[in-house]
Amino acid sequence: MVQTEIAKFEEKEHKLASSGLVSLSRDQPVPADSSLGGIKQGSGYPGSQNKLILQSNSKYIQGIRQRLKENAVAREERQRRVDRFLMEQVKALEAQQAQLEDQMVRRLMRQTQQEQRLAEQLMQIRRQKEVILENRLFREQQYQEQTERDFQQALDREAVRTAFSHSMGGFIGIYRLQY
């Protein structure tokens, strides 16, 4: 905005210079009868007043240009600081995201390891259950075989007793008959 005003100002001076007038800035003309700042051109020291006005105008324009340069440098410096700050923020955000990802991976790995341990424990419990069932079936089979043996032995003893009592019963009946 200020630069466009300076450009317009310099353009006007250039137009005045081309019309043969005395310059307000370095090499541009100004009309001889014009008054600048209430001072007439032909009074007192005619050459020194023009020089003084020209120097004043030149210093003013140089000051504006200097401030524009300083503003531009300050703007560039601010932009660099903002860019640096944003880059630091981006790096910090990336580092934070990487840290979160690492934490998530560790949690998943921990969960996976826990799940693996639980699966191993579950398989071990299933194997133990199978062994217990096999042992129970084996014991029941042994009990049944033992029961069958005991029953058979009881039958055998009863048969022997019955056979003995029958054979003895004849003796007893004979013995009773004799007495």
NORVEN-V81589 format. One line per field, one symbol per residue. ss: DSSP state (@ for helix, = for strand, . for the rest). phi: phi as a letter, one per 20 degrees, with the letter a starting at -180 (. if undefined). psi: psi as a letter, one per 20 degrees, with the letter a starting at -180 (. if undefined). Layout:
ss->???
phi->???
psi->???
//
This chain:
ss->.@@@@@@@@@@@@@@@@@...=......=.....==..==.....@@@@@@@@@@@@@@@@@@@@@@@@@@@@@@@@@@@@@@@@@@@@@@@@@@@@@@@@@@@@@@@@@@@@@@@@@@@@@@@@@@@@@@@@@@@@@@@@@@@@@@@@@@@@@@@@@@@@@@@@@@@@@@@@@@@@@.
phi->.fffffffffffffffffendfeedgddfcffefddmndefeemdfffffffffffffffffffffffffffffffffffffffffffffffffffffffffffffffffffffffffffffffffffffffffffffffffffffffffffffffffffffffffffffffffffffe
psi->ghhhggggghgghhghhhjkrqqhbfkqqqqhjqpokjpqhiqdnghhggggggggggggghgggghgggggggggggggggggghgggggggggggggggggggggggggggghggggggghghgghgggggggggggggggggggggggghggggggggggghghhhhgghghhhh.
//
